[in-house]
Amino acid sequence: MLILPALQGYFQIIPENPLHGDFEEKPRPELTEMAWLRGTYQEAMDPWIEQNIGFHSSLVRLHNQYEYSLFGITNAEGIVEGKNGQLYEYDYIRAWMGIDFVGEMLLDRKLRQFRFLQQYLSDSCDIDLVLVLEPGKASVYPEDIPDEYSRGPEAITNYGFIRERTQQLGINLIDFNAWFLQIKDTAEYPLFPLQGTHWSEFAMWYAADSLIRYIEGTRGINMPEVIREGVEISTKLQSTDYDVGRTLNLICELPHGPMPYPQYSFGPDEGKQKPNVLAVA
């Protein structure tokens, strides 16, 4: 048993799935006489061996599963388990609480610059510049955020300030966050998956349809039609619907319900216009 990890690390006898997430790759140190005598080689070799020892990925998953199943500990940086099985990225909770608010002066300056650029591009180049605010999972589903994370009634958030100031400045705005809040209780399917941080593919359909209609109305054109042919309901999560759950690196997949995956096609191009669009995120 003691030599099995060494054999596995050298010969890769049993295939292992790599761990998911962002990891710092430890370089193998160079063996020199001076590094050996000073002990720096041994110090640098320890983390490399730990990262490359046989069955490392399987043992990490076993450890994570043990702590999650018995104590509810999520061994993934920045991941928060909410109520009803929801998984959040802490950055989105922090944004919802207003902890990352960068200040009115900075945001006001950037938005006034945006308004100037919007007017310049419209007058000089016949280009429409539009600000799109994407939805955040914590903002759309705040009811499932753990009780230890709370937001005061007077909390100022980047999103709240930007939304109000853009209206005052006359900036072209599409606010998907506000729209998703309006439709989340009446939408046919979840807008965000339980173990995902990105909107679902079904929500992407809503957003794509809205963007197309906005462009058509703003430019006065008729674009090729996107035809929804149906929705495939699958218990096997696809795309990014399990991206947060995957970073927990557990042995067993977390329980979840089926998710919808729209099936669509594009109508004919004849008599239609395809405008050039540049998206900056």
N, C-alpha and C positions, 0 to 999 in steps of 0.2 A: 504493500500500500504506500510505503514511503517513496519508493522509486517510480510509481505510476505517473505522478505529475511531471517528473523529469522526462520519462519516456514519451509522454503525450506532447510535452513542449517541444521535444526534438523531432519526433517522427510524425506527429499529428495523426495518431492511430484512429481516433474517433473524431469525425467532423463536428465542429461546434459553430453555432451561430454567433456572430460577433455581437457585442453589447451595443445598444442604441444610445445615442446622445452625443454630446460634445466632450471629447476627451483629449487631454494633452499627451501626445505620443512621446514616450520617454526614449531618448536616443541611447544606443548602446555605447558606453564609454570606450575610449581607446586605451589599450593597455600599454603603458610606458613604465620604464624603471622608476622615474621620479614620482609618477602618480601612484605607483604601488608603494613606494617607501613612505610617501606622505599620507597614505590612506585615502586620498581623494578618489582613487579608482574604486575602492571597495564601497565608499559612500554612494558613488554614482551608479554602481552596479546593483545595489539593493533594490531601488525602485524599478529598474529595468527588469530584473528577475521577477519581481512581484507582478508586473504587468504582463509578462510573457510566460509565466509558469503554466504548465498544462492544466486544463480544466478550469482556468481562471474565470472564463465567462459563466460556466455552469455553476461554479461555487458562488459567484457574486449573485446570480439569480436565485440560488437556493437561500442565501443569506437574506436577500431582499424579500423573498416570499415569506420566510419565517417571521421577519419583523413586521411585515404588512399584515399577515393573517392573524398574528397573535396580539400585536400592539397597535396596529393602524399606522405604522411609521412608513412614510414614503421616502425612500432613499434616492431622491432625484432633486437636484438643486432647483429651487424656484417653483416647485409644484406643491399646490395646496389642495387637499381633499375637502370638498364641500359637502353639503347635505344632499341626500337623494342620489349619491353616487357621482355627483359632478366633480370633475377635476379641472382646476384652474391653474393658469400661470400667475404667479404672484405679481408680475409686472402689470397685469390687467387689473388686479385688485387694487394695487397701489395707485393706478391711474383713476379708478373709480372713486377711491378715497380722497384723491387730490394731493397725495403725498409728493408726487412728482411735478406739481405745478411749477412752471418755470418763471412765472411772474407776468403781470399785466403789461409792463413796459416792453419786454422782449416780444411777447406775442403781438402786441399792438403794432410795433415797428414792422414785424414780418408781414402782418396782414395788410398794412398800408403799402408796403413794397409789392405785395401780391396784387393789390388793387391797381397800382400804377402799371404793373406789367400786363395785367388783364386788359386795361384800356389801350396801352401801347400796341399790343399784339392785334387787338380788334381793329384799331384805326389804321395801322400801318401794313398789316399782313393778312387781314381777314381771317384771323385765327381766334377761336374761342378758348379761353383758358378757364377751366372749371376746377374748383376745389371739391374733392370727394372725401367725406368723413366715413371711414369704415366702422362697422360695429365691433365692439369689444365684448367678449363673452361675459365678463363680470358686470358690465353695464347693462346688458340685455337680460341676464339672469342673476340679479343681485340677491334675490330671495334665497338662493342656495349657498351664498357665501357664509363661511363659519361665523358664529356670533362674536368671536374675538376680533374680527375685523368690522369696524363700524365707521359710519360716516356721519358727521354732524350736519345739521340742516343748513349751516352757513358755509359748508365746505366749498371751496372754489376749485374747479378742475380745469385742465387744459381744454377738454372738450366743451365744457359749458361756456367758457370765455370765448373760445373760437366761434362757436355757434352763434352767440349773441352779437359779437363784434362784426362778423361777416355780414349779417343782416343790416347792421348800421352803415357799413361801408359800401353796400351794394355789390358784394362779391358773388359771382356765380357759384352756387353751392348745391351739392347733392348730399343730404344727410341720411346715410343708410342706418346709422345708429338709432336715430329718432324713429325712422320708419319700421325697423325691426322691433322696437319696443311696442309700436302700435299693433303689429300683426302677430306677435309671438303667441298670443292666446287663441287666435283664430286660424293660424296657418295649418295646413293639412298635416305637416310633418315638422319635426324639430328643426330649428334654425341653426342650432349648434349640437353636435353629438356629446354624449356624456363624457367620454374620455378623449375628446379632441379640443384643441384651442382655436381652430379655424372654423369658419362657418361651414355648414354642410353643403354638399353638392346641390341639394334642393334649394338652399338659400342662394347659392350662386346663380341658379336659374332666375330667381326673382331679381337679383342685382343686374344680371346681364340684360334682361328684358327692360328694366328701368333705364339703364344706360342707353340702350338702343333708341327707346322712345324719346329720351331727353335730347340725344343728338339729332334725331329726325326733327323734333320741334324747334330746336335752336337754329339748325342750319336750313330748315325748310326743304328737306330732301326725303326721299323714300328709299330706305335701305333694304337689302335682301332680308326676307323673313326668316326667323328662326322658328322652326315648327317643333312643338313638343309632341312626341309620338306616344308617350306613355311613361310610366315610372316603374322601375324594377325595385322590388322590396327584397332586401337581402340581409341575412343575419351575419354574413361575412363582410366585415367592414372594409371599405375601400378608400383609396385616396388618402386624405389626412384625417379621416374620422376616428382614428385610434392613435394619433400622433403623440398625445400626452401619455396615454396608457403604455405606449411602447417604450417611452423613456424611463418608466419605472423598472424595467428589466426584471419582470417577474416570470416565474415558470408557467403559471396559469393565466390565461387571458381573463380580464375582469368581466363580470357579467354585464350584459347590455342587451337592449332590444334590437329589432331590425331597423335598418336605415334605408331611406329612399334614394334612388339613383336615377335621375331623369334620362330618358332616351330622346334624342332630338336630331334633327337634320336641318339643312339650310335650303331655303327656297331658291328658285332660279334667279340669276343675276340680270336677266334681260330687263331693260328699262329701269334698273335700280342703280343707286349710287353707293360707292364704297369710299367713304372719306378716310384720309390718313389720320391716324390717332397715335399720339405719343403719350404713354403713361409713365409717370415718374412716382415711385413709391419710396 
